[in-house]
Amino acid sequence: MLPRMPEAIADRLFLKLKSEREHQDLTVQWVADRVGVTKQSISEWELGKSRPSLSAVRKWVKALKLGEAVVDEWIEEQAVQRVKAILTDKGRLGHDVRQADVDALLVIVRNTLRANRG
């Protein structure tokens, strides 16, 4: 099981989306209608009280016309942080981190990124 995404990464993205929504003078309801969720869901995501699915994030970004690069950067940042967390945890357990382990993790990260872009 992968470590949970660091909250700071999620918070940065969701604060950016909230800021962009406000900058475009759009209501929470307007975004919710385009994402296909409730107004409460969008509010909770913006406040960090809950987390959307990747599909919902993609719809949210599309509704704000920000482009897929925003999502791809977010996914990449999550993946890098997860790999770092795995390596840190392994080090704390007293195991040496082998290059083969790092290579295997990077293959998983790359495959995950490719799958999430599709």
Secondary structure as a PSIPRED ss2 file (coil, helix, strand):
# PSIPRED VFORMAT (PSIPRED V4.0)

   1 M C   1.000  0.000  0.000
   2 L C   1.000  0.000  0.000
   3 P C   1.000  0.000  0.000
   4 R C   1.000  0.000  0.000
   5 M C   1.000  0.000  0.000
   6 P C   1.000  0.000  0.000
   7 E H   0.000  1.000  0.000
   8 A H   0.000  1.000  0.000
   9 I H   0.000  1.000  0.000
  10 A H   0.000  1.000  0.000
  11 D H   0.000  1.000  0.000
  12 R H   0.000  1.000  0.000
  13 L H   0.000  1.000  0.000
  14 F H   0.000  1.000  0.000
  15 L H   0.000  1.000  0.000
  16 K H   0.000  1.000  0.000
  17 L H   0.000  1.000  0.000
  18 K H   0.000  1.000  0.000
  19 S H   0.000  1.000  0.000
  20 E H   0.000  1.000  0.000
  21 R H   0.000  1.000  0.000
  22 E H   0.000  1.000  0.000
  23 H H   0.000  1.000  0.000
  24 Q C   1.000  0.000  0.000
  25 D C   1.000  0.000  0.000
  26 L C   1.000  0.000  0.000
  27 T C   1.000  0.000  0.000
  28 V H   0.000  1.000  0.000
  29 Q H   0.000  1.000  0.000
  30 W H   0.000  1.000  0.000
  31 V H   0.000  1.000  0.000
  32 A H   0.000  1.000  0.000
  33 D H   0.000  1.000  0.000
  34 R H   0.000  1.000  0.000
  35 V H   0.000  1.000  0.000
  36 G C   1.000  0.000  0.000
  37 V C   1.000  0.000  0.000
  38 T C   1.000  0.000  0.000
  39 K H   0.000  1.000  0.000
  40 Q H   0.000  1.000  0.000
  41 S H   0.000  1.000  0.000
  42 I H   0.000  1.000  0.000
  43 S H   0.000  1.000  0.000
  44 E H   0.000  1.000  0.000
  45 W H   0.000  1.000  0.000
  46 E H   0.000  1.000  0.000
  47 L H   0.000  1.000  0.000
  48 G C   1.000  0.000  0.000
  49 K C   1.000  0.000  0.000
  50 S C   1.000  0.000  0.000
  51 R C   1.000  0.000  0.000
  52 P C   1.000  0.000  0.000
  53 S C   1.000  0.000  0.000
  54 L H   0.000  1.000  0.000
  55 S H   0.000  1.000  0.000
  56 A H   0.000  1.000  0.000
  57 V H   0.000  1.000  0.000
  58 R H   0.000  1.000  0.000
  59 K H   0.000  1.000  0.000
  60 W H   0.000  1.000  0.000
  61 V H   0.000  1.000  0.000
  62 K H   0.000  1.000  0.000
  63 A H   0.000  1.000  0.000
  64 L C   1.000  0.000  0.000
  65 K C   1.000  0.000  0.000
  66 L C   1.000  0.000  0.000
  67 G C   1.000  0.000  0.000
  68 E H   0.000  1.000  0.000
  69 A H   0.000  1.000  0.000
  70 V H   0.000  1.000  0.000
  71 V H   0.000  1.000  0.000
  72 D H   0.000  1.000  0.000
  73 E H   0.000  1.000  0.000
  74 W H   0.000  1.000  0.000
  75 I H   0.000  1.000  0.000
  76 E H   0.000  1.000  0.000
  77 E H   0.000  1.000  0.000
  78 Q H   0.000  1.000  0.000
  79 A H   0.000  1.000  0.000
  80 V H   0.000  1.000  0.000
  81 Q H   0.000  1.000  0.000
  82 R H   0.000  1.000  0.000
  83 V H   0.000  1.000  0.000
  84 K H   0.000  1.000  0.000
  85 A H   0.000  1.000  0.000
  86 I H   0.000  1.000  0.000
  87 L H   0.000  1.000  0.000
  88 T H   0.000  1.000  0.000
  89 D H   0.000  1.000  0.000
  90 K H   0.000  1.000  0.000
  91 G H   0.000  1.000  0.000
  92 R H   0.000  1.000  0.000
  93 L C   1.000  0.000  0.000
  94 G C   1.000  0.000  0.000
  95 H C   1.000  0.000  0.000
  96 D C   1.000  0.000  0.000
  97 V C   1.000  0.000  0.000
  98 R C   1.000  0.000  0.000
  99 Q H   0.000  1.000  0.000
 100 A H   0.000  1.000  0.000
 101 D H   0.000  1.000  0.000
 102 V H   0.000  1.000  0.000
 103 D H   0.000  1.000  0.000
 104 A H   0.000  1.000  0.000
 105 L H   0.000  1.000  0.000
 106 L H   0.000  1.000  0.000
 107 V H   0.000  1.000  0.000
 108 I H   0.000  1.000  0.000
 109 V H   0.000  1.000  0.000
 110 R H   0.000  1.000  0.000
 111 N H   0.000  1.000  0.000
 112 T H   0.000  1.000  0.000
 113 L H   0.000  1.000  0.000
 114 R H   0.000  1.000  0.000
 115 A H   0.000  1.000  0.000
 116 N H   0.000  1.000  0.000
 117 R H   0.000  1.000  0.000
 118 G C   1.000  0.000  0.000
